[in-house]
Amino acid sequence: MDSLKDDMIEGAVFLGDLIDYGMHSNEVIEMIQSLKYPILSNLRGNHEQAIITESYDRFSSKRGSACAMYTHSVLNENTWNYMKNIQNPSGMSEFMLEEKRCLAVHGSLEDNYWKSIFPGEDSPEYGKYDYVFSGHSHLPHYFEVFYPADNPKMRNKKKTVFINPGSVGQPRNLNPMAQYCILNTGTGQVDMRKVPYDIGKEQASYHGQVDDFYRERLESGV
């Protein structure tokens, strides 16, 4: 798996917030459009939703709102088209992965955009899924919940696997590397990946357009 190449990837799941905070929102969208493998789920996150609707009041700080407003001002036509016509506007989608029933949600079923799933979640509404992919928190997790089920063969249990890959561009787990995960659908193995990138180069792209907090936090993953 360490030598995984592009032609070995059979599909990708994007969980939203492809834009904002950084200085390369348009370039990120262009890169994703150039991928050669299928996108199984492509969600609108709270940042896309806030910018599309110009509703900035739910961000946790004034600097967050100001950053989103700046991002709104620099998005090109291609990015606007992608957000409005390609991303799922509900912030969630259901799909089949081979024979597994999957849910992708930016936040959670409680609030698709603004409330995260955390380890310990055991709401029965997730019990019908085999995999639940979520984002929003920027904190990677993998955990399993065993729900009661009428299935003596499986000792009356039904397993749901919860996966959050973390964040490629703005991690929050005190690790500054770009983070994502690889799911092997044959074995069920989940590899939580952390890869280095040129943080200094990315920081140099900030030129005072947004609060320095967003540039500085890249060094520590906070």
C-alpha positions in Angstrom: 0.0 0.0 0.0 2.9 2.4 0.6 3.6 2.3 -3.2 0.0 3.0 -4.1 -0.2 4.7 -7.5 -2.9 6.7 -9.1 -4.0 3.8 -11.3 -4.5 1.6 -8.3 -7.2 4.0 -6.9 -10.7 3.0 -7.9 -12.6 6.0 -6.6 -12.5 9.0 -4.3 -14.8 10.5 -1.7 -14.7 14.2 -1.1 -16.4 15.5 2.1 -16.6 19.2 1.4 -14.7 22.4 2.3 -12.4 22.2 -0.7 -12.2 26.0 -0.7 -11.4 28.8 1.8 -8.7 29.4 4.6 -5.9 29.0 2.0 -4.9 31.1 -1.0 -5.5 28.4 -3.7 -9.2 27.7 -3.7 -9.4 27.9 -7.5 -6.3 25.8 -8.0 -7.7 23.1 -5.7 -10.8 22.8 -7.7 -8.8 22.6 -11.0 -6.7 19.8 -9.5 -9.7 17.8 -8.4 -11.2 18.2 -11.9 -8.0 16.7 -13.4 -8.3 13.4 -11.4 -8.5 10.3 -13.6 -10.5 8.1 -11.2 -14.3 8.3 -10.4 -15.6 10.6 -7.6 -18.0 8.5 -5.6 -19.3 11.3 -3.5 -18.7 15.0 -3.7 -20.2 17.1 -1.0 -20.7 20.8 -0.4 -19.2 21.7 3.0 -20.1 24.5 5.4 -17.5 26.8 3.7 -19.0 26.3 0.2 -22.5 26.7 1.6 -21.7 29.9 3.5 -19.9 31.5 0.6 -22.6 30.5 -2.0 -25.4 31.9 0.3 -23.3 34.7 1.6 -24.3 33.7 5.1 -21.3 34.1 7.4 -22.9 34.3 10.8 -22.2 30.7 11.9 -18.5 30.9 11.8 -16.9 30.7 15.2 -14.9 33.9 14.8 -15.0 37.2 13.0 -11.7 36.3 11.3 -13.4 33.2 9.9 -16.2 35.2 8.5 -13.7 37.7 7.0 -11.7 35.0 5.5 -14.7 33.5 3.8 -15.7 36.9 2.4 -12.2 37.2 1.0 -12.5 33.8 -0.6 -15.8 34.8 -2.1 -14.2 37.7 -3.8 -11.5 35.7 -5.6 -13.3 32.6 -6.8 -13.4 32.3 -10.6 -16.2 31.1 -12.8 -15.0 27.6 -13.0 -15.0 27.3 -9.1 -18.5 28.8 -8.8 -19.8 26.4 -11.4 -18.2 23.5 -9.6 -19.7 24.4 -6.3 -23.1 25.1 -7.6 -23.5 22.3 -10.1 -21.1 19.5 -9.2 -21.0 19.3 -5.4 -24.1 17.8 -3.6 -25.8 20.8 -2.1 -27.3 18.9 0.8 -23.9 18.2 2.4 -24.6 14.5 2.4 -25.1 11.5 0.0 -25.7 7.8 0.1 -24.0 5.4 -2.2 -23.0 1.8 -2.6 -19.4 0.7 -2.4 -19.4 -2.8 -3.8 -22.0 -4.4 -1.5 -21.6 -1.9 1.3 -24.1 0.8 2.0 -22.3 4.1 2.6 -23.1 7.5 4.0 -21.0 10.5 3.2 -21.8 13.7 5.2 -19.8 16.8 5.7 -20.9 17.2 9.3 -23.4 14.8 10.8 -27.0 13.8 10.4 -27.8 16.1 13.2 -26.5 19.0 11.1 -25.1 18.2 7.7 -22.9 21.3 7.6 -22.0 22.5 11.1 -22.0 19.7 13.7 -19.2 17.0 13.6 -19.3 13.3 14.4 -16.9 12.3 17.1 -15.8 8.9 18.5 -18.4 7.6 20.8 -21.3 8.5 18.4 -23.8 5.6 18.5 -27.0 7.2 17.2 -29.2 4.4 15.8 -29.9 6.4 12.6 -26.3 5.4 11.5 -27.0 1.7 12.1 -28.2 1.1 8.5 -24.9 2.0 7.0 -21.7 -0.1 6.7 -19.5 2.9 6.4 -20.0 6.5 7.5 -17.5 9.0 6.0 -17.5 12.5 7.6 -15.4 15.6 7.8 -15.9 19.1 9.3 -13.9 18.6 12.5 -10.5 18.4 10.7 -9.7 15.6 13.2 -9.1 12.1 11.8 -10.9 9.2 13.4 -11.7 5.5 12.8 -14.1 3.7 15.1 -16.6 0.9 15.0 -20.1 0.7 16.5 -22.0 -2.5 16.9 -25.7 -2.0 16.7 -28.3 -4.6 17.7 -29.7 -6.6 14.7 -31.9 -9.6 14.1 -29.1 -11.7 12.7 -28.2 -14.8 14.8 -25.4 -15.7 12.4 -23.6 -12.4 13.4 -24.6 -12.8 17.1 -27.4 -10.2 16.5 -24.9 -7.4 15.7 -24.5 -5.0 12.8 -21.2 -3.2 12.4 -20.9 0.4 11.2 -17.5 1.8 10.6 -17.0 5.6 11.1 -14.1 7.3 9.2 -13.0 10.9 9.2 -9.8 11.3 7.1 -8.8 14.5 8.8 -7.7 17.4 6.6 -5.3 17.8 3.7 -4.9 21.5 4.1 -5.9 22.5 7.6 -5.3 19.7 10.1 -6.3 20.2 13.7 -4.7 17.2 15.4 -1.3 18.9 16.2 0.3 17.4 13.1 0.9 19.8 10.3 1.2 17.2 7.5 -1.5 16.8 4.8 -3.8 14.0 5.9 -6.2 11.7 4.1 -7.1 8.0 4.2 -7.1 4.9 1.9 -9.8 2.3 2.3 -9.1 -1.2 1.0 -12.6 -2.4 0.2 -11.4 -6.0 -0.1 -9.9 -6.3 3.4 -11.6 -3.4 5.2 -8.2 -2.0 6.0 -8.1 1.7 6.6 -4.7 3.5 6.3 -4.7 7.0 7.8 -2.1 8.8 5.7 0.0 11.7 6.7 2.4 13.2 4.1 4.7 16.2 4.2 4.5 19.1 1.9 6.2 22.5 1.5 4.5 24.4 4.3 6.9 27.4 3.9 5.9 27.8 0.3 2.2 27.7 1.1 2.7 30.2 3.9 4.5 32.5 1.5 1.4 32.7 -0.6 -0.4 34.6 2.1 0.0 38.4 1.6 -2.2 39.9 4.3 -5.5 39.2 2.6 -6.7 37.2 5.7 -5.8 37.0 9.3 -2.2 35.8 9.9 -3.7 33.1 12.2 -4.5 30.9 9.1 -0.9 31.2 7.8 0.7 30.5 11.2 -1.4 27.6 12.1 -0.1 25.6 9.2 3.2 25.0 11.1 1.6 23.2 14.0 -1.7 21.7 12.8 -3.9 23.5 15.3 
